[in-house]
Amino acid sequence: MKVLVADPLAPEGMESLKAKTEVDVKLGLKPDELKAIIGNYDAIIVRSETQVTADIIKCGTKLQIIARAGVGLDNVDINAATQQGIMVVNAPTGNTVAAAEHTMALMLAIARNIPQAYSTLKAGKWNRKEYTGVELRNKTLGIIGLGNVGSGVAARAKGFEMRLIGYDPFASQEYAQSLGITLLPLEQLYKESDFITLHLPLTPQTKGMIGAKEFAIMKKGVRLVNCARGGLIDDEALIKAIEEGKVAGAAIDVFAVEPCTDGILFKNDKVIVTPHLGASTKEAQTNVCIDVVDQIIDVLNGKPARFAVNVPQIPAELLEILKPYMDVANVVGKMAGQLMAGQLKGLKIKYSGEIAQYDTSALKASILSGLLDTVSEEHVTLVNAGVIAQQRGLKISEQKETEVANYASLVSLEVIASGATIDVAGTVLRDETHIVRINQFWLDIVPTGGYFLLCYHTDKPGLIGAVGTITGKNNVNISAMQVARIQPRGEALMILSIDEAADAAIIKKILEVPDITGVKLVKL
């Protein structure tokens, strides 16, 4: 068995790999160079530098496994690997401690002005009074996202005697309580926190989630830490809030575009920046290397991988039947997750029609993957979705019924939350995924990878035109539109397929239209 190491790895893992396989270390390969040789290898290990694209995967005719020594998988085309029957693995827990500790380090740094004091003292100035800080003890820490890293931060912050509050719509009250965290709505967390730390993925829903509106409701003197993803905080709004005295300081480890060595954040002394060091410890680098090496050795010896992200344990003949409905289930989960409001209380999954006669565990995992992927800092996949749901204490019930009207099969998900209950159903029509029901409204949405604007309203003449006028004036193009209603002049739901995302200002204008009762932007 031959393994290609395309990015630098810790020596501890390399020793183990070389003892059991034939290893070639070739760093800094250009795409064409990698394509030319990848067909000679059974496995490849990368970190973040090497891009394993669909073209490269296609040339990997012998590849059995692609290993990413780290958490993120942005540089690996998972779909292309899956289509070619290649397993993809990562190391999702190896750098959890490193990221949690770096978060605490940055929190202490902005609390005690350590970088600023260091710089001025090195420059020969003794500005002791200027850098009076604050203690962490008895301060309220707001943790947004309670995955592995967020939970690790909570455990460490307890040692500093901080009061812990958190926001994660997909974490149970019991799980939060086990961490010593009180779950709160996001707006309330902003109001009560002395420190705020982010631990979320970057999605259309979370991009720029903290901006001028959010800063306005925060405590005066709040401090922010972002070791999660660049783009979660509006940089210009952050600097303005600092200049106005609303925010006392911020520590940023991640940026929208990396590497990043210049920008508005670099010009303000109350912003501490580090070059994406969250996972940069010797221990973390060793851990992730050993994790993926062990998995490669297991897979090449016919054993299962511990952290496979794309290979469900489903017989080939059953997978052929289930695969279209796995796609449906994933989209149903994504739709329900984006429409949900408040704290999740429970999930009810129903499989109706022909699909109910099969083992539906893969459909359940697909639903959870779609539901959790928008909020989990871990990469949620078909393989690990169940584990992540269990860690968060989600209460899930399943039901099967062999008969269903109008469709051969139907997959539906009811999300019970503190804000409202959302019920979404989907099926396969003409070999495509279709969302056919949202709550009591029957409709037909084909996910296109674009945006959908859902407008709840009272069915009245002129209302559709009024909404279209607003989107048109704001250069948002409508590609398709449909309306579902219970009865004439009654409750109705208008769905607009739009080419561009409607921002908060546009949504606010639509909500001002008489008889519009709710607006949601969804990306599928």
Sequence and secondary structure as in RCSB ss.txt:
>XXXX:A:sequence
MKVLVADPLAPEGMESLKAKTEVDVKLGLKPDELKAIIGNYDAIIVRSETQVTADIIKCGTKLQIIARAGVGLDN
VDINAATQQGIMVVNAPTGNTVAAAEHTMALMLAIARNIPQAYSTLKAGKWNRKEYTGVELRNKTLGIIGLGNVG
SGVAARAKGFEMRLIGYDPFASQEYAQSLGITLLPLEQLYKESDFITLHLPLTPQTKGMIGAKEFAIMKKGVRLV
NCARGGLIDDEALIKAIEEGKVAGAAIDVFAVEPCTDGILFKNDKVIVTPHLGASTKEAQTNVCIDVVDQIIDVL
NGKPARFAVNVPQIPAELLEILKPYMDVANVVGKMAGQLMAGQLKGLKIKYSGEIAQYDTSALKASILSGLLDTV
SEEHVTLVNAGVIAQQRGLKISEQKETEVANYASLVSLEVIASGATIDVAGTVLRDETHIVRINQFWLDIVPTGG
YFLLCYHTDKPGLIGAVGTITGKNNVNISAMQVARIQPRGEALMILSIDEAADAAIIKKILEVPDITGVKLVKL
>XXXX:A:secstr
 EEEE S   HHHHHHHHHHSEEEE  S  HHHHHHHGGG SEEEE SSS B HHHHHH TT  EEEESSS  TT
B HHHHHHTT EEE  SSTTHHHHHHHHHHHHHHHHHTHHHHHHHHHTT   TGGG    STT EEEEE  SHHH
HHHHHHHHHTT EEEEE TTS HHHHHHTTEEE  HHHHHHH SEEEE     TTTTT BSHHHHHHS TTEEEE
E S TTSB HHHHHHHHHTTSEEEEEE   SSSS   SGGGG TTEEE SS TT SHHHHHHHHHHHHHHHHHHH
TT   TTBSS     HHHHHHHHHHHHHHHHHHHHHHHH  S EEEEEEEEEEGGGGS  HHHHHHHHHHHHTTT
 SS   TTTHHHHHHHTT  EEEEEES  SSSSEEEEEEEEESS EEEEEEEEETTEEEEEEETTEEEEE   SS
EEEEEEEE  TTHHHHHHHHHHHTT  EEEEEEEESSTTSEEEEEEEESS   HHHHHHHHTSTTEEEEEEEE 
